[in-house]
Amino acid sequence: MILVDAHVHLHRCFSPEHFLNAAADNVAAAARGMGLPASTPGMLLFTHAAGDDAFGGLRTGSVGHWSLSATQEPISMRAHRDEAPPLTLVAGRQIATAEGLEVLALGAAGPFADHEPMETTIDAVRAQDGIPVLPWGFGKWWRRRGAIVQRLAADRARFPLLFLGDSAGRPRIAPRPRLLAQAERLGRAVLPGTDPLPISGEENKAGRLIFRVERELDTERPFADLMHWLKHRDISPPAFGVYEGTRTFIRRQIEMQLRKRWPAK
């Protein structure tokens, strides 16, 4: 059994050790909430933006009290700390598309070109043996862009391996986005993740919304084993976690808008 956060950012403003400590604590809490041992391992699927490489920056042998070791995959590594659940870290990218949407490239570090059409971007992810995910984002699945997501999710012949992504940043009082339910009716699985924002306090978020893989993954090729498991799923895996409170959601949206208008120097 392994618990997976499918949308993780280790932003430059985060302390890597604090980030890993919080992720381990959240994975242990999720395991207990699902009736599993607190030692149940976790997996963090990194999705860094162009110009960032948090995964590559962790290849130092240790991060504080955490020891990092390589697997037989260049895109994954193991992280261990005494009295914490072991974590598997997997490289990936978050790619901006021409339509103003995003595609997550899980398990594929690129390089990828931003601002290409959605179809081109999904094909590029698959060409690098990555898992393409269309993640929910506030306001991004409305009107024209929502119709694009709906069209792509419905095209099983063109995109047999494609997932939609849910986010812990979604307000818990809001109804579940209809496109997630529509995708599931079409046999597309939804992969949840936390999607931490580059704001103080968000470094505590990784691991708060996870899905459960009901098998043990190969410790030397964990991502390849995860992909094999996902390829044979036409229903969403069991998920567990918490979504954003209303006040926090509103505050975070305001902070992000302020950052866009007055970026830090």
Secondary structure, DSSP 8 states (H G I E B T S, - for coil): -EEEEEEE---TTS-HHHHHHHHHHHHHHHHHHTTS-TT--EEEEE-B-TT--HHHHTTTSEETTEEEEE-SSTTEEEEE-TTS--EEEE-EEEEEBTTS-EEEEET------TTB-HHHHHHHHHHTT-EEEEE--TTTTSHHHHHHHHHHHH-TTT-SS-EEEEETTSBTTS---HHHHHHHHTT--EEEE----SSTTGGG-TTSEEEEE-S---SSSHHHHHHHHHHT-SS---EEE--B-HHHHHHHHHHHHHHHHS---
